[in-house]
Amino acid sequence: MLLNLKRIILADEWTGGILYIDGKPFCFTLEDAVRLVKIAGATAIPSGDYPVMLGLSPKRKIIVPWILDVPGFDAIQIHIGNTVNDTDGCILVGCALNIWVDKLTSSRPVFEKLMKILKATDDEIRIYVTT
């Protein structure tokens, strides 16, 4: 299964995108800003192709997608959240992105739907991130 994250808004403090699943638009995303010099917990991961593994989040106590093998980054997840303050370098998913207040809506139901899809596949899961 291929997840494709296309970043469409590159703001000073946040990044907005669209997540596709096997070529079909699925949801909006919110990340930290794309930066040339990494700021820990406040920088989006670099563009690239990464394996994804489902596993327990110690902080959230639920199964989440973990994005693996990201150079210079650790513990990158796709998870629930509404604002850039919730990202900590991770990718948030939601139903709509309000660009005026940098906020995702309906994050929990979108995340739950994403997890249902990911848990149902026997295929390898990868995410391709483009800026």
Buried (B, 14 or more C-beta within 10 A) or exposed (E): BBBBBBBBBEEEEBBBBBBBBEEEEBBBBBBBBBEEEBEEEBBBBBEBEBEBEEEEBEEEEEEBBBBBEBEEBEEBBBBBBBBBEBBBBBBBBBBEBBEEEBBBEBBEBBBEBBBEBBEEEEEEBBBBBEB
